[in-house]
Every structure is written in C-alpha cells, then in structure tokens.
Amino acid sequence: MPRYMLVIEYDGAPFAGWQRQENALAVQQVVEEAIEAFAGRPVRLHCAGRTDAGVHALHQVAHVDLDKPMPIDTVRDATNAHMRDYPVVVREVREVGEGFHARLSASKRHYLYRILNRPAPPSVDRSRVWHVRQRIDVDVMREAAARLVGHFDFTTFRASQCQGKSPIKTLERLDVERVGDEIHVYASSRSFLHHQVRSMVGTTAQAGIGRWSVDDVAAALAAKDRRACGPVAPAEGLYFIGVDYPETAPPVQAASNP
C-alpha cells in the first residue's frame, strides 16, 4: 500500500484537539473524512504530535496509507477540497516508504508560544495569542528559561493526566525573544510531556513579570512536584511548528508547488 506524508496546518480554536473523539469535533476526524471522501474507504491518520483543544499547528505531520497510488498533488488538493468548511489545510504531500512513521520516526519536535504583551487585548489574533497586560522583562524570562534546558525530571511541568512513561526528558531549546508587542518562546525536544510547554511558559513568564525570581523557577524544577508549577499558559498561544526526521527515513518524493 502506498504511504503518504501530509504536512498539515490548522487553527485549533474550533476543535477539541487533534485526536478523534466520540462527542466532539477533532482535527483528525476532519482530515480523515476528507481523505475517505475521495479514497472511497475508511483511513487512519498517524500524527507526529497530538495537540490539545485550542492548540494550533503550522507544520503538523501525519501519514496515511491508501489502496492505490495517486498523484501527490491530487491527494493534497482533493483533501483540501473536502475541508473547505474548516480552518484546516494540507500544505504539502510527499510519498514515503513503508518504514516511515509520522510519530515513531520523529527525532525532534518544535513548538512556538506567542504572548501578546501590551495593555490592549488582541483583535485579529484573538484565540491565537496569550494576552499578558503586565510588562514582561524578556531578559529575565530568558534567564529563567535557560534554567530548564537540559536533561531533567520534568514532573513539575507535567499534567496530572499525562500518560508518558517517564517524566525525564531532554529539553534542547527554550528560547525567548521579543518581536514588537509579542514575546515568542521556542521549545525543541525529541518529545514532550502533556502540558510541558504551556507549564514552562506560564512559570517563566512569572519571572519575567517579577512575581518569581529566576531561582524560584529553578527551585520549581528541582521540586519534581506538580504543585510547584506556576500558572499554566492557555492553549491558544501554542503552535506545533515542525518535526525533524533522520536521514534514514526521508520522504522519497515532494509535491510540486500549487
């Protein structure tokens, strides 16, 4: 069976997350039903990283197996045609080998968190940023974030319902930068715990606002206790922005530009 990799972009605001659910609309359901409409049979998508309700994606990756080969542009365009009523788009399709798996083959995942840091609330970007009125000292927030980079037990920043086998992760990047009225936080790791990025952003923002010290953030990590975590940043500011794959599992054909 031919296997196709899909690069998917979506606004998470109207969805109950990526994973298909019985009583709520999920991104997975929308994309699967779109593919089923032209493939003529049920399909199952496997994604690189499940996102929660309200979380967005600029570069989610999923794969699907079809019964017969199809032009990759046709897969992209037909899927998008059946999703026109939803804020979901397949940006790119690639044909990949059977050894490629969107989740299991991934070597690193990347997230962006957007904070709108000004007195006035958002208008166009409502449901797409976390609005923080208090002035955030980016240098302090960046110093606090640096305390979390490395190989640690991240129990403090792990949701109570997290199903991960171990709280020990290697956080490779947690960078903070100001872009006009926005603060962007970039996080990279092979894998993340449930709510880890939002928990780290909310906690380091407390340091940036001046409610916590940088040492308080380090102490929260060392506590290995969820009760030591600061406020969890809301879902609407979080974006899944990319996935890395090793050269041993490369896509074998790239879609042409539309």
SEMI-117196 format. One record per residue (C-alpha): residue number from 0; x, y, z. Coordinates in Angstrom, 3 decimals. Layout:
SEMI-117196
REC | NUM | X | Y | Z
...
end
This chain:
SEMI-117196
REC | 0 | 0.000 | 0.000 | 0.000
REC | 1 | 1.422 | 3.425 | -0.896
REC | 2 | 2.108 | 5.667 | 2.099
REC | 3 | 1.798 | 9.440 | 2.043
REC | 4 | 3.132 | 12.045 | 4.447
REC | 5 | 0.949 | 15.109 | 4.947
REC | 6 | 2.089 | 18.488 | 6.283
REC | 7 | -0.988 | 19.998 | 7.915
REC | 8 | -1.775 | 23.499 | 9.153
REC | 9 | -4.784 | 24.296 | 11.338
REC | 10 | -6.405 | 26.810 | 13.631
REC | 11 | -7.119 | 24.827 | 16.783
REC | 12 | -9.771 | 27.185 | 18.190
REC | 13 | -12.880 | 25.290 | 16.994
REC | 14 | -11.519 | 21.817 | 17.717
REC | 15 | -11.306 | 19.528 | 20.732
REC | 16 | -7.684 | 18.829 | 19.830
REC | 17 | -6.040 | 16.614 | 17.227
REC | 18 | -7.224 | 13.173 | 18.368
REC | 19 | -10.575 | 11.878 | 17.113
REC | 20 | -13.247 | 11.822 | 19.835
REC | 21 | -16.759 | 10.461 | 20.135
REC | 22 | -18.554 | 13.582 | 21.318
REC | 23 | -16.511 | 16.474 | 19.919
REC | 24 | -15.015 | 17.548 | 16.611
REC | 25 | -11.265 | 16.918 | 16.279
REC | 26 | -8.766 | 17.764 | 13.552
REC | 27 | -8.019 | 14.090 | 12.919
REC | 28 | -11.678 | 13.423 | 12.132
REC | 29 | -11.882 | 16.303 | 9.657
REC | 30 | -8.793 | 15.204 | 7.725
REC | 31 | -9.670 | 11.502 | 7.773
REC | 32 | -13.192 | 12.143 | 6.487
REC | 33 | -11.822 | 14.386 | 3.741
REC | 34 | -9.464 | 11.637 | 2.546
REC | 35 | -12.182 | 8.997 | 2.822
REC | 36 | -14.414 | 11.086 | 0.572
REC | 37 | -12.102 | 10.604 | -2.431
REC | 38 | -10.317 | 7.397 | -1.400
REC | 39 | -13.585 | 5.505 | -1.102
REC | 40 | -12.752 | 3.693 | 2.130
REC | 41 | -12.028 | 4.398 | 5.824
REC | 42 | -8.488 | 5.583 | 6.578
REC | 43 | -6.479 | 6.221 | 9.711
REC | 44 | -4.023 | 9.044 | 10.175
REC | 45 | -0.973 | 8.828 | 12.445
REC | 46 | 0.421 | 12.208 | 13.527
REC | 47 | 3.776 | 13.390 | 14.853
REC | 48 | 2.334 | 15.016 | 17.966
REC | 49 | -1.197 | 15.228 | 19.325
REC | 50 | -2.302 | 18.756 | 20.181
REC | 51 | -4.828 | 19.734 | 22.856
REC | 52 | -8.051 | 21.669 | 22.399
REC | 53 | -7.327 | 25.186 | 21.172
REC | 54 | -3.697 | 24.487 | 20.190
REC | 55 | -2.718 | 25.386 | 16.618
REC | 56 | -0.338 | 23.862 | 14.096
REC | 57 | 1.712 | 25.406 | 11.318
REC | 58 | 3.563 | 22.205 | 10.471
REC | 59 | 1.864 | 19.119 | 11.854
REC | 60 | 2.977 | 15.906 | 10.148
REC | 61 | 0.824 | 12.829 | 9.623
REC | 62 | 0.896 | 9.779 | 7.391
REC | 63 | -1.824 | 7.704 | 5.748
REC | 64 | -1.884 | 4.503 | 3.688
REC | 65 | -4.051 | 4.347 | 0.551
REC | 66 | -5.148 | 1.372 | -1.547
REC | 67 | -3.583 | 2.604 | -4.755
REC | 68 | -1.015 | 5.170 | -5.873
REC | 69 | -2.292 | 8.677 | -6.546
REC | 70 | -0.522 | 11.820 | -7.768
REC | 71 | 0.642 | 13.658 | -4.692
REC | 72 | -0.850 | 16.946 | -5.857
REC | 73 | -4.185 | 15.180 | -6.231
REC | 74 | -4.016 | 13.891 | -2.656
REC | 75 | -3.289 | 17.400 | -1.391
REC | 76 | -5.894 | 19.205 | -3.481
REC | 77 | -8.666 | 16.634 | -3.047
REC | 78 | -8.195 | 16.586 | 0.718
REC | 79 | -8.318 | 20.380 | 0.879
REC | 80 | -11.425 | 20.491 | -1.316
REC | 81 | -13.300 | 18.371 | 1.213
REC | 82 | -12.115 | 20.515 | 4.161
REC | 83 | -13.108 | 23.906 | 2.772
REC | 84 | -15.582 | 24.479 | 5.619
REC | 85 | -12.897 | 24.060 | 8.286
REC | 86 | -9.728 | 26.010 | 9.205
REC | 87 | -7.525 | 23.061 | 8.224
REC | 88 | -5.218 | 22.842 | 5.209
REC | 89 | -2.869 | 20.199 | 3.860
REC | 90 | 0.117 | 22.308 | 2.813
REC | 91 | 2.182 | 19.552 | 1.285
REC | 92 | 2.057 | 15.847 | 0.460
REC | 93 | 5.011 | 13.529 | -0.021
REC | 94 | 5.168 | 9.874 | -0.945
REC | 95 | 7.242 | 7.985 | 1.638
REC | 96 | 8.472 | 4.477 | 2.171
REC | 97 | 6.727 | 1.913 | 4.365
REC | 98 | 9.382 | 2.383 | 7.039
REC | 99 | 8.343 | 5.989 | 7.637
REC | 100 | 6.053 | 6.652 | 10.617
REC | 101 | 4.988 | 10.214 | 11.411
REC | 102 | 5.286 | 9.680 | 15.166
REC | 103 | 7.775 | 6.861 | 15.654
REC | 104 | 10.296 | 8.136 | 13.086
REC | 105 | 10.417 | 11.674 | 14.520
REC | 106 | 13.720 | 12.705 | 16.096
REC | 107 | 12.719 | 16.167 | 17.326
REC | 108 | 9.573 | 18.285 | 17.721
REC | 109 | 9.318 | 22.062 | 17.754
REC | 110 | 6.776 | 24.429 | 19.333
REC | 111 | 6.213 | 28.177 | 19.324
REC | 112 | 4.340 | 30.019 | 22.050
REC | 113 | 3.052 | 33.547 | 21.323
REC | 114 | 2.439 | 36.064 | 24.108
REC | 115 | 0.858 | 39.428 | 23.268
REC | 116 | 2.459 | 41.720 | 25.828
REC | 117 | 0.651 | 45.067 | 25.787
REC | 118 | -2.215 | 46.734 | 27.677
REC | 119 | -4.725 | 46.417 | 24.815
REC | 120 | -6.177 | 42.969 | 24.101
REC | 121 | -5.901 | 41.263 | 20.690
REC | 122 | -8.451 | 41.709 | 17.926
REC | 123 | -7.406 | 39.809 | 14.796
REC | 124 | -5.302 | 37.402 | 16.873
REC | 125 | -7.958 | 36.656 | 19.466
REC | 126 | -7.759 | 32.924 | 20.304
REC | 127 | -4.271 | 32.873 | 18.755
REC | 128 | -2.139 | 34.505 | 21.474
REC | 129 | -1.954 | 34.705 | 25.263
REC | 130 | -2.630 | 38.288 | 26.288
REC | 131 | -0.494 | 39.466 | 29.220
REC | 132 | -1.035 | 43.109 | 30.202
REC | 133 | 1.868 | 43.392 | 32.655
REC | 134 | 5.213 | 44.278 | 31.096
REC | 135 | 7.420 | 41.183 | 30.790
REC | 136 | 11.175 | 41.594 | 31.161
REC | 137 | 12.369 | 39.379 | 28.317
REC | 138 | 15.914 | 39.178 | 29.630
REC | 139 | 14.701 | 37.813 | 32.976
REC | 140 | 12.271 | 35.408 | 31.315
REC | 141 | 15.064 | 34.212 | 29.026
REC | 142 | 17.374 | 33.637 | 32.004
REC | 143 | 14.647 | 31.664 | 33.770
REC | 144 | 14.002 | 29.583 | 30.641
REC | 145 | 17.711 | 28.733 | 30.400
REC | 146 | 17.464 | 27.026 | 33.804
REC | 147 | 15.085 | 24.473 | 32.264
REC | 148 | 17.226 | 23.478 | 29.280
REC | 149 | 18.891 | 20.107 | 29.704
REC | 150 | 18.199 | 16.554 | 30.850
REC | 151 | 15.869 | 16.692 | 33.872
REC | 152 | 12.929 | 15.174 | 35.660
REC | 153 | 10.119 | 17.497 | 34.497
REC | 154 | 7.431 | 16.230 | 36.886
REC | 155 | 6.745 | 19.819 | 37.975
REC | 156 | 5.772 | 20.733 | 34.423
REC | 157 | 3.813 | 17.575 | 33.688
REC | 158 | -0.009 | 17.447 | 33.637
REC | 159 | -1.547 | 15.132 | 36.220
REC | 160 | -3.244 | 13.157 | 33.417
REC | 161 | -0.035 | 12.754 | 31.405
REC | 162 | 0.375 | 9.213 | 30.089
REC | 163 | 4.097 | 9.482 | 29.357
REC | 164 | 6.152 | 6.570 | 30.651
REC | 165 | 8.777 | 8.778 | 32.279
REC | 166 | 8.957 | 12.431 | 33.387
REC | 167 | 12.635 | 12.528 | 32.425
REC | 168 | 13.170 | 14.438 | 29.192
REC | 169 | 15.942 | 16.325 | 27.430
REC | 170 | 14.815 | 19.858 | 26.627
REC | 171 | 17.149 | 21.032 | 23.869
REC | 172 | 15.806 | 24.548 | 23.404
REC | 173 | 13.703 | 27.086 | 25.283
REC | 174 | 14.465 | 30.447 | 23.703
REC | 175 | 12.648 | 33.704 | 24.458
REC | 176 | 12.608 | 36.766 | 22.213
REC | 177 | 10.563 | 39.946 | 21.855
REC | 178 | 9.069 | 40.761 | 18.444
REC | 179 | 7.306 | 44.097 | 18.693
REC | 180 | 4.404 | 43.694 | 21.111
REC | 181 | 4.811 | 39.925 | 21.127
REC | 182 | 7.067 | 37.573 | 23.035
REC | 183 | 7.890 | 34.353 | 21.239
REC | 184 | 9.033 | 31.255 | 23.096
REC | 185 | 10.575 | 28.421 | 21.059
REC | 186 | 10.812 | 24.918 | 22.531
REC | 187 | 12.501 | 21.877 | 20.983
REC | 188 | 12.861 | 18.306 | 22.239
REC | 189 | 12.598 | 14.755 | 20.985
REC | 190 | 9.340 | 14.506 | 22.910
REC | 191 | 7.351 | 16.497 | 25.433
REC | 192 | 5.169 | 15.681 | 28.409
REC | 193 | 1.499 | 16.632 | 28.413
REC | 194 | 1.215 | 20.406 | 29.053
REC | 195 | 5.002 | 20.694 | 29.453
REC | 196 | 5.476 | 23.647 | 27.100
REC | 197 | 2.486 | 25.575 | 28.445
REC | 198 | 3.612 | 24.897 | 32.026
REC | 199 | 7.145 | 26.110 | 31.341
REC | 200 | 5.912 | 29.235 | 29.542
REC | 201 | 3.497 | 30.104 | 32.342
REC | 202 | 6.164 | 29.607 | 35.001
REC | 203 | 8.950 | 31.523 | 33.260
REC | 204 | 6.514 | 34.354 | 32.497
REC | 205 | 6.050 | 34.763 | 36.253
REC | 206 | 9.760 | 35.535 | 36.462
REC | 207 | 9.508 | 37.956 | 33.563
REC | 208 | 6.646 | 39.808 | 35.256
REC | 209 | 8.595 | 39.943 | 38.520
REC | 210 | 6.386 | 37.717 | 40.636
REC | 211 | 9.026 | 34.961 | 40.743
REC | 212 | 12.812 | 35.074 | 40.727
REC | 213 | 14.958 | 33.059 | 38.347
REC | 214 | 15.982 | 30.935 | 41.325
REC | 215 | 12.305 | 30.269 | 42.060
REC | 216 | 11.939 | 28.746 | 38.597
REC | 217 | 14.993 | 26.540 | 39.155
REC | 218 | 13.606 | 25.507 | 42.541
REC | 219 | 10.281 | 24.571 | 40.958
REC | 220 | 12.069 | 22.257 | 38.533
REC | 221 | 14.115 | 20.714 | 41.352
REC | 222 | 10.970 | 20.121 | 43.421
REC | 223 | 9.722 | 17.450 | 40.969
REC | 224 | 6.230 | 18.294 | 42.218
REC | 225 | 3.321 | 19.490 | 40.084
REC | 226 | 2.206 | 21.753 | 42.935
REC | 227 | 5.404 | 23.781 | 42.490
REC | 228 | 4.473 | 24.761 | 38.922
REC | 229 | 3.372 | 28.297 | 38.140
REC | 230 | 0.132 | 29.095 | 36.287
REC | 231 | -0.206 | 27.098 | 33.061
REC | 232 | -0.265 | 29.303 | 29.964
REC | 233 | -3.506 | 28.975 | 27.967
REC | 234 | -3.769 | 26.739 | 24.917
REC | 235 | -4.485 | 29.481 | 22.381
REC | 236 | -0.902 | 30.757 | 22.315
REC | 237 | 0.686 | 27.396 | 21.470
REC | 238 | 1.676 | 26.284 | 17.955
REC | 239 | 3.142 | 23.000 | 16.722
REC | 240 | 5.644 | 24.323 | 14.165
REC | 241 | 7.840 | 21.474 | 12.987
REC | 242 | 9.182 | 17.942 | 13.167
REC | 243 | 12.648 | 16.605 | 12.359
REC | 244 | 13.236 | 13.173 | 10.862
REC | 245 | 16.555 | 11.328 | 10.495
REC | 246 | 18.060 | 10.853 | 7.077
REC | 247 | 17.374 | 7.136 | 7.387
REC | 248 | 13.651 | 7.821 | 6.911
REC | 249 | 13.472 | 10.540 | 4.236
REC | 250 | 10.447 | 11.267 | 2.065
REC | 251 | 11.032 | 9.901 | -1.431
REC | 252 | 9.022 | 12.417 | -3.438
REC | 253 | 7.972 | 16.005 | -2.768
REC | 254 | 4.793 | 17.642 | -4.013
REC | 255 | 5.107 | 20.398 | -6.582
REC | 256 | 4.141 | 23.954 | -5.697
REC | 257 | 0.468 | 24.783 | -6.210
end
